[in-house]
Amino acid sequence: MRYTGAMIAPIAGVEWPRLIPMAILAASVGALAVAYIAEVVFGLEPCILCLYQRVPYAATGILAILALGVPPRSRVRAASVALCGAVFLAGAGIAVYHVGVEQHWWAGTAACAGALPAEMTVETLRAELAARPPKPCDQADSTLFGISFAGYNLIASLALAAFSVAGARRLMGAS
């Protein structure tokens, strides 16, 4: 193998255009795995905004699988990877909102506070009182170096958005 000036070196038997959606898929699955492990193994209860932050990772995972199913040097693959970048940016927006709620810069959604239904009967009131209250969105279960999971998600989402856009540009140049 000789140096071609490419930033992405070939891996035995894998074409470099496949590496970009494979990396996006791995990052998406990894982020979802960390969230579920934190919830199931370590008992960290997610709030509604935590659950919303998982949606972009599921969406980009699906887009990455679709990108792997098209010809390696097609514009559809590049467009799918670019769309992953946009979805990661949307995820960063959700993370910014969640960090703002945690820092009390603004109020959370009605679902964060556990709003009661508009039509209240005795039965619905009993059901609401018997149910476990939702976790408030403004209380981070844990932090690492003073940064909550929402803060780390913001950093990861921005990095993955940048990687996806750069990957899409590289794929566009190859097609």
Contacts in CASP RR format, 6 or more apart in sequence:
PFRMAT RR
TARGET T0000
AUTHOR 0000-0000-0000
METHOD contacts of the structure
MODEL  1
MRYTGAMIAPIAGVEWPRLIPMAILAASVGALAVAYIAEVVFGLEPCILC
LYQRVPYAATGILAILALGVPPRSRVRAASVALCGAVFLAGAGIAVYHVG
VEQHWWAGTAACAGALPAEMTVETLRAELAARPPKPCDQADSTLFGISFA
GYNLIASLALAAFSVAGARRLMGAS
1 9 0 8 1.000
1 10 0 8 1.000
6 16 0 8 1.000
7 170 0 8 1.000
8 16 0 8 1.000
8 19 0 8 1.000
8 20 0 8 1.000
8 170 0 8 1.000
9 16 0 8 1.000
10 16 0 8 1.000
11 19 0 8 1.000
14 22 0 8 1.000
15 72 0 8 1.000
17 72 0 8 1.000
17 73 0 8 1.000
17 77 0 8 1.000
17 171 0 8 1.000
17 174 0 8 1.000
18 68 0 8 1.000
18 72 0 8 1.000
20 67 0 8 1.000
20 81 0 8 1.000
20 164 0 8 1.000
20 167 0 8 1.000
20 168 0 8 1.000
20 170 0 8 1.000
20 171 0 8 1.000
21 64 0 8 1.000
21 65 0 8 1.000
21 67 0 8 1.000
21 68 0 8 1.000
21 77 0 8 1.000
21 80 0 8 1.000
21 81 0 8 1.000
21 84 0 8 1.000
22 64 0 8 1.000
22 68 0 8 1.000
23 163 0 8 1.000
24 60 0 8 1.000
24 61 0 8 1.000
24 63 0 8 1.000
24 64 0 8 1.000
24 67 0 8 1.000
24 81 0 8 1.000
24 84 0 8 1.000
24 160 0 8 1.000
24 163 0 8 1.000
24 164 0 8 1.000
25 60 0 8 1.000
25 61 0 8 1.000
25 64 0 8 1.000
25 65 0 8 1.000
25 68 0 8 1.000
27 57 0 8 1.000
27 60 0 8 1.000
27 156 0 8 1.000
27 160 0 8 1.000
28 57 0 8 1.000
28 58 0 8 1.000
28 60 0 8 1.000
28 61 0 8 1.000
28 64 0 8 1.000
29 61 0 8 1.000
31 54 0 8 1.000
31 57 0 8 1.000
31 153 0 8 1.000
31 156 0 8 1.000
32 54 0 8 1.000
32 57 0 8 1.000
32 58 0 8 1.000
35 46 0 8 1.000
35 50 0 8 1.000
35 54 0 8 1.000
35 149 0 8 1.000
38 44 0 8 1.000
38 149 0 8 1.000
39 45 0 8 1.000
39 46 0 8 1.000
44 141 0 8 1.000
44 142 0 8 1.000
44 149 0 8 1.000
45 135 0 8 1.000
45 141 0 8 1.000
46 135 0 8 1.000
47 112 0 8 1.000
47 134 0 8 1.000
47 135 0 8 1.000
47 136 0 8 1.000
47 137 0 8 1.000
47 139 0 8 1.000
48 109 0 8 1.000
48 111 0 8 1.000
48 112 0 8 1.000
48 134 0 8 1.000
48 137 0 8 1.000
49 94 0 8 1.000
49 97 0 8 1.000
49 98 0 8 1.000
49 101 0 8 1.000
49 108 0 8 1.000
49 109 0 8 1.000
49 112 0 8 1.000
49 137 0 8 1.000
49 150 0 8 1.000
50 98 0 8 1.000
50 137 0 8 1.000
50 149 0 8 1.000
50 150 0 8 1.000
52 94 0 8 1.000
53 91 0 8 1.000
53 94 0 8 1.000
53 95 0 8 1.000
53 98 0 8 1.000
53 150 0 8 1.000
53 153 0 8 1.000
55 91 0 8 1.000
56 87 0 8 1.000
56 88 0 8 1.000
56 90 0 8 1.000
56 91 0 8 1.000
56 94 0 8 1.000
56 157 0 8 1.000
59 87 0 8 1.000
60 84 0 8 1.000
60 85 0 8 1.000
60 87 0 8 1.000
60 88 0 8 1.000
60 160 0 8 1.000
60 164 0 8 1.000
61 84 0 8 1.000
63 80 0 8 1.000
63 81 0 8 1.000
63 83 0 8 1.000
63 84 0 8 1.000
63 87 0 8 1.000
64 80 0 8 1.000
64 81 0 8 1.000
64 84 0 8 1.000
66 80 0 8 1.000
67 76 0 8 1.000
67 77 0 8 1.000
67 80 0 8 1.000
67 81 0 8 1.000
67 84 0 8 1.000
70 76 0 8 1.000
70 77 0 8 1.000
70 80 0 8 1.000
71 77 0 8 1.000
73 171 0 8 1.000
73 174 0 8 1.000
73 175 0 8 1.000
74 175 0 8 1.000
75 172 0 8 1.000
75 175 0 8 1.000
77 171 0 8 1.000
77 175 0 8 1.000
78 167 0 8 1.000
78 168 0 8 1.000
78 171 0 8 1.000
78 172 0 8 1.000
78 175 0 8 1.000
79 168 0 8 1.000
81 164 0 8 1.000
81 167 0 8 1.000
81 168 0 8 1.000
81 171 0 8 1.000
82 164 0 8 1.000
82 165 0 8 1.000
82 168 0 8 1.000
84 160 0 8 1.000
84 164 0 8 1.000
84 168 0 8 1.000
85 160 0 8 1.000
85 161 0 8 1.000
85 164 0 8 1.000
85 165 0 8 1.000
85 168 0 8 1.000
86 161 0 8 1.000
88 157 0 8 1.000
88 158 0 8 1.000
88 160 0 8 1.000
88 161 0 8 1.000
88 164 0 8 1.000
89 157 0 8 1.000
89 158 0 8 1.000
89 161 0 8 1.000
91 153 0 8 1.000
91 157 0 8 1.000
92 154 0 8 1.000
92 157 0 8 1.000
92 158 0 8 1.000
92 161 0 8 1.000
93 154 0 8 1.000
93 157 0 8 1.000
95 150 0 8 1.000
95 151 0 8 1.000
95 153 0 8 1.000
95 154 0 8 1.000
95 157 0 8 1.000
96 154 0 8 1.000
97 106 0 8 1.000
97 108 0 8 1.000
98 137 0 8 1.000
98 150 0 8 1.000
98 151 0 8 1.000
98 153 0 8 1.000
99 148 0 8 1.000
99 150 0 8 1.000
99 151 0 8 1.000
99 154 0 8 1.000
100 106 0 8 1.000
101 107 0 8 1.000
101 108 0 8 1.000
101 112 0 8 1.000
101 137 0 8 1.000
101 138 0 8 1.000
102 137 0 8 1.000
102 138 0 8 1.000
102 139 0 8 1.000
102 140 0 8 1.000
102 148 0 8 1.000
102 150 0 8 1.000
104 138 0 8 1.000
108 137 0 8 1.000
108 138 0 8 1.000
109 137 0 8 1.000
111 134 0 8 1.000
112 134 0 8 1.000
112 136 0 8 1.000
112 137 0 8 1.000
112 138 0 8 1.000
113 134 0 8 1.000
113 136 0 8 1.000
114 133 0 8 1.000
114 134 0 8 1.000
116 128 0 8 1.000
117 124 0 8 1.000
117 128 0 8 1.000
140 148 0 8 1.000
140 149 0 8 1.000
140 150 0 8 1.000
141 149 0 8 1.000
142 148 0 8 1.000
142 149 0 8 1.000
144 152 0 8 1.000
END
